[in-house]
Amino acid sequence: MRALLVVNPAATTTSARTRDVLIHALASEVKLEAVTTEYRGHARDIGRLAAASSDVDMVVALGGDGTVNEVVNGLLHDGPDPDRLPGLAVVPGGSTNVFARALGLPNDPVEATGALLDALRTGSQRTVSLGLASGTPGSEDEAVPGRWFTFTAGLGFDAGVIGRVEQHRERGRRSTHPLYVRQVLRQFVGEPHRRHGLITLEQPGQEPVDDLVLSVVCNTAPWTYLGNRPIYASPRASFDTGLDIFGLSRLSTMAVARYGTQLLASSPERGPRGRHALSRHDLTEFTLHSKAPLPFQMDGDHLGLRTSVTFAGVRRALRVIV
């Protein structure tokens, strides 16, 4: 088997020595070529070249969720076809590694490499669904190109938190869980639309749902982690179904205390509930509109401001070695 290893040298939890060990371990099982990313978007470009090549059977992403997202978007540049595309494998190297952990991989890169080697020896793989977000026809964001996401997207509050975290990272701060918690609190204090949200959910054949403050689109569960604690905003979300959405129409102090507690106590059997909570499962297509530009994120990557985003849940979009 011929494999291409995409290495993010800035990955949070791997050192150069660790990466060398992982490369040697993988090279013992496959014919391996390693490429180190040099700029933002480089992993996407590498994935696109791999998808167009007949010489690559598997692409391994060594990095965090951002690296994985770029590789996936490169592989799917011309659309999904799991029988034609190289398989994707993931070795977690970021601070949270939601996609890898949702696949059942260990969070430690060495242990995850061992699990990948076992999967290669046994031929273990699966196909997963993905989300696709694009500009809504007729809106001012119509020209925004489509982009794939592996586990989550969000318009509004959560994307604002991610934007704040990225600002700190650009100033040299590490992406840690305490940093995220502090930015959640600061985003809450600075949120001007806590009681009357700007977001409307539209589904074909359904009545619109207005005044959402928070909207998190999930392609799997858990949605994220707080340390080692999994968070299940949409417990039924799965790589085998369409998209789920979790929304809140109020972020008052009492609402945050209630739903924050429910999120911390969430499980595969029970997620947040209440009269200000919205939950939809297994959606194929829907749109989120906002009355004003709001922060937008995909797989933990802040993508600027949007007023309208159309989502599609695409089943069996990608083959994963796991």
Solvent accessible surface area in square Angstrom, and as a share of the most:
residue,aa,sasa,rsa
1,M,115,0.51
2,R,97,0.36
3,A,5,0.04
4,L,15,0.08
5,L,1,0.00
6,V,0,0.00
7,V,7,0.04
8,N,37,0.19
9,P,62,0.39
10,A,81,0.63
11,A,11,0.08
12,T,42,0.25
13,T,71,0.41
14,T,13,0.07
15,S,60,0.39
16,A,64,0.50
17,R,199,0.73
18,T,35,0.20
19,R,33,0.12
20,D,77,0.40
21,V,81,0.47
22,L,3,0.02
23,I,44,0.22
24,H,135,0.60
25,A,30,0.23
26,L,2,0.01
27,A,52,0.40
28,S,85,0.55
29,E,68,0.31
30,V,12,0.07
31,K,153,0.65
32,L,39,0.19
33,E,109,0.49
34,A,50,0.38
35,V,40,0.23
36,T,66,0.39
37,T,18,0.10
38,E,143,0.64
39,Y,120,0.46
40,R,172,0.63
41,G,3,0.03
42,H,27,0.12
43,A,2,0.02
44,R,111,0.41
45,D,48,0.25
46,I,11,0.06
47,G,0,0.00
48,R,125,0.45
49,L,131,0.65
50,A,2,0.02
51,A,18,0.14
52,A,89,0.69
53,S,42,0.27
54,S,102,0.66
55,D,88,0.46
56,V,29,0.17
57,D,48,0.25
58,M,0,0.00
59,V,0,0.00
60,V,0,0.00
61,A,0,0.00
62,L,1,0.01
63,G,1,0.01
64,G,13,0.13
65,D,16,0.08
66,G,38,0.36
67,T,10,0.06
68,V,3,0.01
69,N,2,0.01
70,E,33,0.15
71,V,0,0.00
72,V,0,0.00
73,N,19,0.10
74,G,1,0.01
75,L,2,0.01
76,L,3,0.01
77,H,95,0.42
78,D,121,0.63
79,G,20,0.20
80,P,54,0.34
81,D,55,0.28
82,P,20,0.12
83,D,141,0.73
84,R,129,0.47
85,L,2,0.01
86,P,6,0.04
87,G,0,0.00
88,L,0,0.00
89,A,0,0.00
90,V,4,0.03
91,V,1,0.01
92,P,1,0.00
93,G,0,0.00
94,G,7,0.07
95,S,34,0.22
96,T,28,0.16
97,N,4,0.02
98,V,3,0.02
99,F,0,0.00
100,A,2,0.01
101,R,34,0.12
102,A,23,0.18
103,L,15,0.07
104,G,65,0.62
105,L,17,0.08
106,P,43,0.27
107,N,60,0.31
108,D,64,0.33
109,P,12,0.08
110,V,80,0.46
111,E,106,0.47
112,A,0,0.00
113,T,3,0.02
114,G,31,0.30
115,A,35,0.27
116,L,4,0.02
117,L,18,0.09
118,D,79,0.41
119,A,5,0.04
120,L,31,0.16
121,R,143,0.52
122,T,107,0.62
123,G,56,0.54
124,S,47,0.30
125,Q,94,0.42
126,R,80,0.29
127,T,29,0.17
128,V,1,0.00
129,S,1,0.01
130,L,0,0.00
131,G,0,0.00
132,L,47,0.24
133,A,3,0.02
134,S,35,0.23
135,G,11,0.10
136,T,17,0.10
137,P,103,0.65
138,G,75,0.72
139,S,28,0.18
140,E,145,0.65
141,D,17,0.09
142,E,96,0.43
143,A,99,0.77
144,V,44,0.25
145,P,108,0.68
146,G,44,0.43
147,R,61,0.22
148,W,22,0.08
149,F,0,0.00
150,T,2,0.01
151,F,9,0.04
152,T,4,0.02
153,A,0,0.00
154,G,0,0.00
155,L,0,0.00
156,G,5,0.05
157,F,17,0.07
158,D,15,0.08
159,A,0,0.00
160,G,7,0.07
161,V,8,0.05
162,I,20,0.10
163,G,9,0.08
164,R,77,0.28
165,V,2,0.01
166,E,35,0.16
167,Q,102,0.45
168,H,26,0.12
169,R,119,0.43
170,E,142,0.64
171,R,164,0.60
172,G,66,0.64
173,R,108,0.39
174,R,154,0.56
175,S,7,0.05
176,T,52,0.30
177,H,48,0.21
178,P,79,0.49
179,L,1,0.00
180,Y,60,0.23
181,V,65,0.37
182,R,91,0.33
183,Q,2,0.01
184,V,60,0.35
185,L,109,0.54
186,R,119,0.43
187,Q,21,0.09
188,F,32,0.13
189,V,115,0.66
190,G,49,0.47
191,E,22,0.10
192,P,108,0.68
193,H,64,0.29
194,R,77,0.28
195,R,134,0.49
196,H,135,0.60
197,G,2,0.02
198,L,26,0.13
199,I,0,0.00
200,T,19,0.11
201,L,2,0.01
202,E,70,0.31
203,Q,31,0.14
204,P,96,0.60
205,G,85,0.81
206,Q,111,0.49
207,E,149,0.67
208,P,67,0.42
209,V,39,0.23
210,D,80,0.41
211,D,61,0.31
212,L,2,0.01
213,V,8,0.04
214,L,18,0.09
215,S,0,0.00
216,V,1,0.00
217,V,0,0.00
218,C,0,0.00
219,N,0,0.00
220,T,6,0.03
221,A,23,0.18
222,P,12,0.08
223,W,40,0.14
224,T,36,0.21
225,Y,27,0.10
226,L,68,0.34
227,G,27,0.26
228,N,130,0.67
229,R,124,0.45
230,P,45,0.28
231,I,12,0.06
232,Y,26,0.10
233,A,4,0.03
234,S,4,0.03
235,P,32,0.20
236,R,159,0.58
237,A,8,0.06
238,S,31,0.20
239,F,9,0.04
240,D,96,0.50
241,T,29,0.17
242,G,1,0.01
243,L,0,0.00
244,D,3,0.02
245,I,0,0.00
246,F,4,0.02
247,G,0,0.00
248,L,7,0.03
249,S,31,0.20
250,R,74,0.27
251,L,8,0.04
252,S,10,0.07
253,T,97,0.56
254,M,155,0.69
255,A,7,0.05
256,V,52,0.30
257,A,58,0.45
258,R,122,0.45
259,Y,3,0.01
260,G,29,0.27
261,T,90,0.52
262,Q,24,0.11
263,L,34,0.17
264,L,79,0.39
265,A,80,0.62
266,S,15,0.09
267,S,33,0.21
268,P,78,0.49
269,E,149,0.67
270,R,137,0.50
271,G,12,0.11
272,P,14,0.09
273,R,103,0.37
274,G,27,0.26
275,R,200,0.73
276,H,34,0.15
277,A,27,0.21
278,L,13,0.06
279,S,67,0.43
280,R,83,0.30
281,H,55,0.24
282,D,52,0.27
283,L,19,0.09
284,T,85,0.49
285,E,92,0.41
286,F,1,0.01
287,T,16,0.09
288,L,0,0.00
289,H,54,0.24
290,S,15,0.09
291,K,148,0.63
292,A,38,0.30
293,P,71,0.45
294,L,25,0.12
295,P,27,0.17
296,F,5,0.02
297,Q,1,0.00
298,M,2,0.01
299,D,3,0.02
300,G,32,0.31
301,D,20,0.10
302,H,46,0.21
303,L,37,0.18
304,G,26,0.25
305,L,105,0.52
306,R,40,0.15
307,T,18,0.10
308,S,4,0.02
309,V,3,0.02
310,T,24,0.14
311,F,0,0.00
312,A,31,0.24
313,G,8,0.08
314,V,39,0.22
315,R,111,0.40
316,R,161,0.59
317,A,0,0.00
318,L,0,0.00
319,R,55,0.20
320,V,0,0.00
321,I,12,0.06
322,V,39,0.22
